[in-house]
């Protein structure tokens, strides 16, 4: 579980997005698109889920990309080449269903751009026509732009301040695309408000939408129930039933409240330690 490569791929106004290549032979052999790992930086540290952006079974390596937003991601970002993680569990979660759907829109918001990359790559290999919408606060935080351009048939850049591409929100571009054409699938990863809006827009256009949830996780094996989410009126666990679900079946209001229930405590702990 040694880090063999580290790259800060975005660094703006105190926000850093980091890419790590980690030796993980068993995980790299079994990982499928859409699955994730749980990382512990130290013996007493918390467990956090991170999407497997790429798995190289020949090199016995997995790639993780994350934004430093809390105590553990900042601790992970402080590690360097040659350092070892305390623990790495995976691959976890159900993999993405890859097949030829036809015309697919993939939407990535913020660090969610990294999570749509392996899905886009696999869907393209399966013969799909790929349209991508990637958004961030500004051009400095738009990641993997070149990699995604190599995959996409069309790509739209969106920034809050208009420093790259269209100024506004990814969902505005989605609405415009639906006015112009029909699509067979939408796949989105990003902040909960964004994914909720994608769900509403796709439903109005009678298009199936899949989202990968960033629900809170502690155990990540279905034991603690922390990542539970209501889907089609039933309680599901993101770690074992997901992380992907049909967007229109999710209780978005409940999920939003659940994901912010510890926000004040997280901010308090970070202020004390940092």
Secondary structure by P-SEA (a helix, b strand, c coil): ccccccccccccccbbbbbbbbbcccccccccccbbbbbbccccbbbbbbccccccccccbbbbbbccccaaaaaaaaccccccccccccccccccccccccbbbbbbcccccccaaaaaaaaaaaccbbbbbbbccccccccaaaaaaacccbbbbbbccccccccccaaaaaaaaaacccccbbbbbccaaaaaaaaaaaaaacbbbbbbbbcccccccccccccccccccbbbbcccccccccccccaaaaaaaaaacaaaaaaaaaaaac
